[in-house]
């Protein structure tokens, strides 16, 4: 009886469900089901993303493995003036290229130009890193399968080196040491080193051969010679293939108009004479400053050997092709002909079509009177000779790029 009355009681207290209640329950049931389906779909999508991410971490990059018939070159300082031109040439010649640059002197715009020209997978990668960071250097070498290194990265202005000598000694020697140590750890055995005629100082006789005594007279030249000495000492007890290229004065730009020289504004005073000439032609500065008119030369101004950047990078590619284990090649890269600063200014006036104002000033600290090369050895060993030797023509090519890019790569 008790249980029956309880049942009756429950029935008495129960309220019949109206059609609205039924709709509400049905709606709520559908809502719960939809929520569960959405949650399940979200979990599936999330799992898919995680799996994809995991596979991207575990699957080796094309740059991390060697490939038959492909030479992978690390180009340090490849966002800079010479480095970017070298990267362009390597890419055109079907090399695989990794550029490492901290952009303190280089231009991201140059890298973007190269990326647009060579967008295919496995052709070009850019790594933003500082060679002064040992952990970054180790990560770069451990995660990539390089076959050779072209080491351009360095501060490179004679005048600036006299103002900030410690910066130059640290940047050039310490960073080169870090690259050498990484190459040794990872058994990388081919190095093309970017050096300079500044290591010779002011020789007693011209032209300069590779046997001319190295007596540098400014911190830039001294630091570069120290780096050379480190490379040479290391190579004696290894089977490395080493090529050291000592540049003379670099001018010009890519004949295709894709790359050019674009120093940072704060470094224009320290830069190459061609940059100053173009700045004067565009009216960015009131005139061209010729520093030193009392040298013991034919017209009192410095004499230099001006090498077109296209010829220079051609020398690098030939050096890369000819580099042999257990051997060191040291080469001057110049035209073999000296031109005075006054001659250069006249050629620049003709190339730009502007009557540039010239201011004659005292000598710049650390400069030398006369420097030009004897390129006999590089012709004999590498079958290389300068082809673009007309000063005005090289300046006209560079001027075309400068006019289109008045503010460097930022103009693009």
C-alpha positions as a Python dict, from the first residue, in 0.01 Angstrom:
ca = {
    (1, 'X'): (0, 0, 0),
    (2, 'X'): (273, 235, 87),
    (3, 'X'): (449, 194, -242),
    (4, 'X'): (129, 221, -438),
    (5, 'X'): (29, 539, -264),
    (6, 'X'): (380, 669, -332),
    (7, 'X'): (336, 604, -697),
    (8, 'X'): (3, 770, -696),
    (9, 'X'): (154, 1061, -512),
    (10, 'X'): (426, 1097, -777),
    (11, 'X'): (168, 1087, -1050),
    (12, 'X'): (-39, 1346, -872),
    (13, 'X'): (264, 1572, -839),
    (14, 'X'): (380, 1516, -1201),
    (15, 'X'): (288, 1782, -1453),
    (16, 'X'): (188, 1676, -1804),
    (17, 'X'): (435, 1800, -2073),
    (18, 'X'): (295, 2057, -2305),
    (19, 'X'): (383, 2077, -2678),
    (20, 'X'): (611, 2375, -2590),
    (21, 'X'): (799, 2169, -2335),
    (22, 'X'): (847, 1896, -2588),
    (23, 'X'): (987, 2144, -2840),
    (24, 'X'): (1226, 2282, -2578),
    (25, 'X'): (1356, 1937, -2486),
    (26, 'X'): (1397, 1844, -2850),
    (27, 'X'): (1577, 2172, -2921),
    (28, 'X'): (1805, 2126, -2623),
    (29, 'X'): (1883, 1771, -2727),
    (30, 'X'): (1971, 1886, -3080),
    (31, 'X'): (2182, 2172, -2937),
    (32, 'X'): (2377, 1933, -2717),
    (33, 'X'): (2432, 1700, -3009),
    (34, 'X'): (2547, 1987, -3230),
    (35, 'X'): (2787, 2107, -2960),
    (36, 'X'): (2937, 1763, -2929),
    (37, 'X'): (2978, 1738, -3306),
    (38, 'X'): (3145, 2079, -3318),
    (39, 'X'): (3377, 1982, -3032),
    (40, 'X'): (3465, 1658, -3206),
    (41, 'X'): (3534, 1842, -3533),
    (42, 'X'): (3754, 2094, -3349),
    (43, 'X'): (3951, 1815, -3185),
    (44, 'X'): (4001, 1643, -3522),
    (45, 'X'): (4124, 1969, -3682),
    (46, 'X'): (4355, 2037, -3385),
    (47, 'X'): (4497, 1684, -3405),
    (48, 'X'): (4555, 1730, -3779),
    (49, 'X'): (4743, 2056, -3717),
    (50, 'X'): (4956, 1902, -3442),
    (51, 'X'): (5042, 1603, -3660),
    (52, 'X'): (5137, 1833, -3947),
    (53, 'X'): (5349, 2048, -3720),
    (54, 'X'): (5519, 1744, -3575),
    (55, 'X'): (5598, 1610, -3920),
    (56, 'X'): (5741, 1949, -4024),
    (57, 'X'): (5975, 1936, -3726),
    (58, 'X'): (6084, 1579, -3785),
    (59, 'X'): (6100, 1585, -4166),
    (60, 'X'): (6443, 1713, -4270),
    (61, 'X'): (6460, 2035, -4473),
    (62, 'X'): (6599, 2006, -4824),
    (63, 'X'): (6885, 2227, -4701),
    (64, 'X'): (6971, 1978, -4429),
    (65, 'X'): (7058, 1690, -4661),
    (66, 'X'): (7303, 1643, -4944),
    (67, 'X'): (7175, 1589, -5292),
    (68, 'X'): (7354, 1430, -5585),
    (69, 'X'): (7484, 1693, -5826),
    (70, 'X'): (7393, 1990, -5601),
    (71, 'X'): (7655, 2202, -5423),
    (72, 'X'): (7525, 2386, -5118),
    (73, 'X'): (7718, 2706, -5042),
    (74, 'X'): (7693, 2907, -4721),
    (75, 'X'): (7734, 3276, -4808),
    (76, 'X'): (7808, 3478, -4494),
    (77, 'X'): (7729, 3846, -4537),
    (78, 'X'): (7520, 3755, -4838),
    (79, 'X'): (7287, 4053, -4791),
    (80, 'X'): (7576, 4294, -4847),
    (81, 'X'): (7697, 4457, -5166),
    (82, 'X'): (7950, 4195, -5278),
    (83, 'X'): (7786, 3901, -5098),
    (84, 'X'): (7449, 3954, -5265),
    (85, 'X'): (7610, 3972, -5610),
    (86, 'X'): (7798, 3649, -5533),
    (87, 'X'): (7474, 3481, -5422),
    (88, 'X'): (7306, 3590, -5745),
    (89, 'X'): (7584, 3439, -5954),
    (90, 'X'): (7581, 3114, -5756),
    (91, 'X'): (7205, 3082, -5794),
    (92, 'X'): (7225, 3149, -6166),
    (93, 'X'): (7485, 2871, -6186),
    (94, 'X'): (7245, 2624, -6012),
    (95, 'X'): (7416, 2620, -5673),
    (96, 'X'): (7205, 2584, -5358),
    (97, 'X'): (7258, 2893, -5141),
    (98, 'X'): (7211, 2975, -4774),
    (99, 'X'): (7265, 3340, -4684),
    (100, 'X'): (7352, 3427, -4324),
    (101, 'X'): (7351, 3796, -4234),
    (102, 'X'): (7271, 4006, -3928),
    (103, 'X'): (7175, 4302, -4155),
    (104, 'X'): (7401, 4543, -3965),
    (105, 'X'): (7553, 4637, -4302),
    (106, 'X'): (7354, 4427, -4546),
    (107, 'X'): (7012, 4492, -4698),
    (108, 'X'): (6706, 4274, -4656),
    (109, 'X'): (6588, 4424, -4984),
    (110, 'X'): (6871, 4249, -5167),
    (111, 'X'): (6765, 3915, -5016),
    (112, 'X'): (6404, 3975, -5123),
    (113, 'X'): (6519, 4041, -5479),
    (114, 'X'): (6700, 3707, -5481),
    (115, 'X'): (6400, 3531, -5328),
    (116, 'X'): (6175, 3668, -5603),
    (117, 'X'): (6420, 3559, -5872),
    (118, 'X'): (6468, 3208, -5730),
    (119, 'X'): (6146, 3106, -5549),
    (120, 'X'): (6186, 2733, -5616),
    (121, 'X'): (6213, 2501, -5316),
    (122, 'X'): (6569, 2419, -5222),
    (123, 'X'): (6736, 2704, -5409),
    (124, 'X'): (6779, 2980, -5150),
    (125, 'X'): (6725, 3028, -4779),
    (126, 'X'): (6799, 3331, -4563),
    (127, 'X'): (6899, 3302, -4198),
    (128, 'X'): (6901, 3615, -3986),
    (129, 'X'): (7187, 3558, -3742),
    (130, 'X'): (7504, 3710, -3603),
    (131, 'X'): (7829, 3520, -3653),
    (132, 'X'): (7942, 3662, -3320),
    (133, 'X'): (7686, 3437, -3146),
    (134, 'X'): (7845, 3090, -3103),
    (135, 'X'): (7512, 2919, -3032),
    (136, 'X'): (7360, 3063, -3350),
    (137, 'X'): (7662, 2957, -3555),
    (138, 'X'): (7647, 2603, -3417),
    (139, 'X'): (7273, 2580, -3489),
    (140, 'X'): (7329, 2696, -3849),
    (141, 'X'): (7601, 2438, -3915),
    (142, 'X'): (7424, 2153, -3736),
    (143, 'X'): (7094, 2203, -3921),
    (144, 'X'): (7233, 2246, -4273),
    (145, 'X'): (7444, 2027, -4502),
    (146, 'X'): (7692, 2273, -4650),
    (147, 'X'): (7953, 2179, -4908),
    (148, 'X'): (8145, 2507, -4902),
    (149, 'X'): (8161, 2846, -4731),
    (150, 'X'): (8208, 3186, -4896),
    (151, 'X'): (8294, 3411, -4605),
    (152, 'X'): (8216, 3775, -4689),
    (153, 'X'): (8072, 3894, -4357),
    (154, 'X'): (8284, 4175, -4211),
    (155, 'X'): (8296, 4546, -4147),
    (156, 'X'): (8498, 4687, -4434),
    (157, 'X'): (8578, 5059, -4434),
    (158, 'X'): (8937, 5180, -4397),
    (159, 'X'): (8846, 5519, -4251),
    (160, 'X'): (8599, 5370, -4002),
    (161, 'X'): (8859, 5118, -3889),
    (162, 'X'): (9090, 5400, -3777),
    (163, 'X'): (8806, 5547, -3566),
    (164, 'X'): (8688, 5216, -3416),
    (165, 'X'): (8985, 4977, -3429),
    (166, 'X'): (8861, 4738, -3159),
    (167, 'X'): (8533, 4691, -3343),
    (168, 'X'): (8727, 4587, -3652),
    (169, 'X'): (8963, 4352, -3473),
    (170, 'X'): (8676, 4182, -3295),
    (171, 'X'): (8437, 4159, -3590),
    (172, 'X'): (8686, 4032, -3847),
    (173, 'X'): (8905, 3803, -3639),
    (174, 'X'): (8660, 3666, -3382),
    (175, 'X'): (8382, 3596, -3631),
    (176, 'X'): (8621, 3426, -3872),
    (177, 'X'): (8750, 3211, -3587),
    (178, 'X'): (8393, 3108, -3504),
    (179, 'X'): (8329, 3005, -3866),
    (180, 'X'): (8654, 2804, -3876),
    (181, 'X'): (8569, 2625, -3551),
    (182, 'X'): (8223, 2535, -3680),
    (183, 'X'): (8370, 2410, -4007),
    (184, 'X'): (8613, 2191, -3811),
    (185, 'X'): (8339, 2046, -3589),
    (186, 'X'): (8118, 1963, -3885),
    (187, 'X'): (8401, 1845, -4113),
    (188, 'X'): (8330, 2109, -4377),
    (189, 'X'): (8641, 2136, -4590),
    (190, 'X'): (8605, 2410, -4852),
    (191, 'X'): (8649, 2781, -4775),
    (192, 'X'): (8659, 3083, -5006),
    (193, 'X'): (8772, 3380, -4798),
    (194, 'X'): (8705, 3745, -4879),
    (195, 'X'): (9026, 3935, -4809),
    (196, 'X'): (9170, 4263, -4927),
    (197, 'X'): (9469, 4436, -5080),
    (198, 'X'): (9475, 4643, -4759),
    (199, 'X'): (9679, 4359, -4608),
    (200, 'X'): (9973, 4475, -4823),
    (201, 'X'): (9977, 4825, -4679),
    (202, 'X'): (10186, 5058, -4894),
    (203, 'X'): (10439, 4845, -5083),
    (204, 'X'): (10767, 4988, -5204),
    (205, 'X'): (10709, 4883, -5563),
    (206, 'X'): (10418, 4826, -5799),
    (207, 'X'): (10238, 4623, -5916),
    (208, 'X'): (10148, 4409, -5617),
    (209, 'X'): (10200, 4035, -5650),
    (210, 'X'): (10087, 3767, -5407),
    (211, 'X'): (10448, 3754, -5278),
    (212, 'X'): (10455, 4124, -5193),
    (213, 'X'): (10521, 4157, -4816),
    (214, 'X'): (10207, 4217, -4613),
    (215, 'X'): (10262, 4525, -4396),
    (216, 'X'): (9913, 4670, -4336),
    (217, 'X'): (9891, 5028, -4210),
    (218, 'X'): (9530, 5048, -4085),
    (219, 'X'): (9318, 4833, -3849),
    (220, 'X'): (9106, 4699, -4135),
    (221, 'X'): (9407, 4563, -4320),
    (222, 'X'): (9569, 4437, -4000),
    (223, 'X'): (9255, 4252, -3890),
    (224, 'X'): (9214, 4093, -4233),
    (225, 'X'): (9575, 3974, -4225),
    (226, 'X'): (9514, 3823, -3879),
    (227, 'X'): (9215, 3635, -4018),
    (228, 'X'): (9424, 3512, -4310),
    (229, 'X'): (9692, 3391, -4067),
    (230, 'X'): (9432, 3197, -3866),
    (231, 'X'): (9303, 3029, -4181),
    (232, 'X'): (9652, 2941, -4300),
    (233, 'X'): (9762, 2801, -3963),
    (234, 'X'): (9446, 2592, -3934),
    (235, 'X'): (9477, 2457, -4288),
    (236, 'X'): (9830, 2324, -4224),
    (237, 'X'): (9698, 2041, -4008),
    (238, 'X'): (9380, 1969, -4203),
    (239, 'X'): (9274, 1859, -4548),
    (240, 'X'): (9083, 2181, -4612),
    (241, 'X'): (9060, 2338, -4956),
    (242, 'X'): (9122, 2711, -4906),
    (243, 'X'): (9107, 3003, -5146),
    (244, 'X'): (9196, 3353, -5022),
    (245, 'X'): (9100, 3633, -5259),
    (246, 'X'): (9251, 3975, -5199),
    (247, 'X'): (9025, 4236, -5358),
    (248, 'X'): (9121, 4572, -5488),
    (249, 'X'): (8866, 4857, -5516),
    (250, 'X'): (8523, 4724, -5606),
    (251, 'X'): (8282, 4920, -5827),
    (252, 'X'): (7981, 4856, -6052),
    (253, 'X'): (7666, 4650, -6006),
    (254, 'X'): (7462, 4372, -6162),
    (255, 'X'): (7428, 4443, -6538),
    (256, 'X'): (7070, 4315, -6521),
    (257, 'X'): (6978, 4599, -6286),
    (258, 'X'): (6858, 4371, -6007),
    (259, 'X'): (7117, 4449, -5740),
    (260, 'X'): (7329, 4750, -5648),
    (261, 'X'): (7529, 4914, -5373),
    (262, 'X'): (7321, 5067, -5094),
    (263, 'X'): (7525, 5157, -4784),
    (264, 'X'): (7345, 5277, -4475),
    (265, 'X'): (7309, 5660, -4467),
    (266, 'X'): (7526, 5692, -4156),
    (267, 'X'): (7811, 5512, -4336),
    (268, 'X'): (7812, 5713, -4658),
    (269, 'X'): (8106, 5922, -4543),
    (270, 'X'): (8308, 5605, -4488),
    (271, 'X'): (8203, 5431, -4808),
    (272, 'X'): (8340, 5388, -5156),
    (273, 'X'): (8418, 5683, -5379),
    (274, 'X'): (8157, 5563, -5631),
    (275, 'X'): (7881, 5600, -5371),
    (276, 'X'): (7994, 5952, -5287),
    (277, 'X'): (8009, 6038, -5655),
    (278, 'X'): (7650, 5921, -5710),
    (279, 'X'): (7528, 6105, -5401),
    (280, 'X'): (7683, 6426, -5535),
    (281, 'X'): (7533, 6368, -5881),
    (282, 'X'): (7184, 6331, -5725),
    (283, 'X'): (7228, 6636, -5505),
    (284, 'X'): (7217, 6439, -5178),
    (285, 'X'): (7546, 6604, -5083),
    (286, 'X'): (7680, 6941, -5205),
    (287, 'X'): (7985, 6795, -5376),
    (288, 'X'): (8241, 6518, -5399),
    (289, 'X'): (8524, 6531, -5148),
    (290, 'X'): (8865, 6427, -5277),
    (291, 'X'): (9079, 6355, -4972),
    (292, 'X'): (9446, 6400, -5044),
    (293, 'X'): (9598, 6586, -5339),
    (294, 'X'): (9966, 6585, -5236),
    (295, 'X'): (10055, 6218, -5284),
    (296, 'X'): (10361, 6126, -5490),
    (297, 'X'): (10157, 6030, -5793),
    (298, 'X'): (10114, 6172, -6143),
    (299, 'X'): (9833, 6413, -6044),
    (300, 'X'): (9873, 6417, -5663),
    (301, 'X'): (9568, 6198, -5591),
    (302, 'X'): (9561, 5833, -5482),
    (303, 'X'): (9591, 5562, -5744),
    (304, 'X'): (9373, 5254, -5714),
    (305, 'X'): (9287, 4939, -5908),
    (306, 'X'): (8909, 4942, -5970),
    (307, 'X'): (8755, 4597, -6017),
    (308, 'X'): (8397, 4549, -6137),
    (309, 'X'): (8183, 4347, -5895),
    (310, 'X'): (8070, 4117, -6178),
    (311, 'X'): (8433, 4023, -6245),
    (312, 'X'): (8495, 3983, -5873),
    (313, 'X'): (8217, 3728, -5819),
    (314, 'X'): (8330, 3544, -6130),
    (315, 'X'): (8668, 3500, -5958),
    (316, 'X'): (8488, 3353, -5655),
    (317, 'X'): (8304, 3095, -5863),
    (318, 'X'): (8623, 2993, -6040),
    (319, 'X'): (8800, 2967, -5704),
    (320, 'X'): (8518, 2746, -5574),
    (321, 'X'): (8545, 2520, -5877),
    (322, 'X'): (8924, 2491, -5853),
    (323, 'X'): (8963, 2453, -5474),
    (324, 'X'): (9148, 2131, -5387),
    (325, 'X'): (9189, 1945, -5055),
    (326, 'X'): (9520, 2004, -4872),
    (327, 'X'): (9585, 2312, -5090),
    (328, 'X'): (9572, 2687, -5030),
    (329, 'X'): (9534, 2933, -5314),
    (330, 'X'): (9602, 3304, -5258),
    (331, 'X'): (9510, 3543, -5536),
    (332, 'X'): (9494, 3913, -5610),
    (333, 'X'): (9169, 4009, -5782),
    (334, 'X'): (9222, 4327, -5982),
    (335, 'X'): (9258, 4462, -6333),
    (336, 'X'): (9633, 4520, -6320),
    (337, 'X'): (9585, 4887, -6400),
    (338, 'X'): (9592, 5183, -6162),
    (339, 'X'): (9362, 5485, -6201),
    (340, 'X'): (9392, 5810, -6008),
    (341, 'X'): (9107, 5956, -5808),
    (342, 'X'): (9096, 6251, -6048),
    (343, 'X'): (9055, 6008, -6340),
    (344, 'X'): (8777, 5836, -6148),
    (345, 'X'): (8595, 6165, -6088),
    (346, 'X'): (8607, 6255, -6456),
    (347, 'X'): (8473, 5911, -6551),
    (348, 'X'): (8194, 5953, -6296),
    (349, 'X'): (8096, 6291, -6438),
    (350, 'X'): (8065, 6139, -6784),
    (351, 'X'): (7876, 5832, -6658),
    (352, 'X'): (7618, 6041, -6471),
    (353, 'X'): (7606, 6335, -6709),
    (354, 'X'): (7636, 6571, -6411),
    (355, 'X'): (7902, 6835, -6361),
    (356, 'X'): (7982, 6735, -6005),
    (357, 'X'): (8130, 6991, -5769),
    (358, 'X'): (8463, 6870, -5627),
    (359, 'X'): (8609, 6975, -5292),
    (360, 'X'): (8980, 6912, -5237),
    (361, 'X'): (9058, 6816, -4876),
    (362, 'X'): (9355, 6688, -4670),
    (363, 'X'): (9445, 6319, -4666),
    (364, 'X'): (9226, 6065, -4489),
    (365, 'X'): (9396, 5871, -4206),
    (366, 'X'): (9507, 5523, -4303),
    (367, 'X'): (9513, 5581, -4680),
    (368, 'X'): (9808, 5496, -4906),
    (369, 'X'): (9927, 5662, -5225),
    (370, 'X'): (9933, 5390, -5490),
    (371, 'X'): (9794, 5037, -5505),
    (372, 'X'): (9731, 4819, -5810),
    (373, 'X'): (9760, 4450, -5877),
    (374, 'X'): (9954, 4206, -6086),
    (375, 'X'): (9682, 3952, -6184),
    (376, 'X'): (9923, 3708, -6354),
    (377, 'X'): (9882, 3429, -6097),
    (378, 'X'): (9501, 3417, -6102),
    (379, 'X'): (9504, 3410, -6482),
    (380, 'X'): (9751, 3120, -6481),
    (381, 'X'): (9585, 2911, -6207),
    (382, 'X'): (9214, 2990, -6241),
    (383, 'X'): (9196, 3113, -6601),
    (384, 'X'): (9040, 3434, -6469),
    (385, 'X'): (9089, 3782, -6605),
    (386, 'X'): (8892, 4103, -6561),
    (387, 'X'): (8657, 4170, -6852),
    (388, 'X'): (8475, 4486, -6741),
    (389, 'X'): (8772, 4721, -6732),
    (390, 'X'): (8621, 5039, -6876),
    (391, 'X'): (8577, 5266, -6575),
    (392, 'X'): (8304, 5478, -6730),
    (393, 'X'): (8104, 5175, -6846),
    (394, 'X'): (8108, 5016, -6499),
    (395, 'X'): (7997, 5343, -6342),
    (396, 'X'): (7716, 5384, -6596),
    (397, 'X'): (7579, 5039, -6506),
    (398, 'X'): (7589, 5126, -6137),
    (399, 'X'): (7437, 5470, -6203),
    (400, 'X'): (7134, 5317, -6375),
    (401, 'X'): (7052, 5119, -6059),
    (402, 'X'): (7117, 5422, -5838),
    (403, 'X'): (6876, 5642, -6036),
    (404, 'X'): (6596, 5385, -6005),
    (405, 'X'): (6678, 5330, -5636),
    (406, 'X'): (6764, 5676, -5497),
    (407, 'X'): (6703, 5551, -5143),
    (408, 'X'): (6855, 5207, -5194),
    (409, 'X'): (6635, 4900, -5169),
    (410, 'X'): (6379, 5104, -4976),
    (411, 'X'): (6291, 5266, -5312),
    (412, 'X'): (6164, 4934, -5446),
}
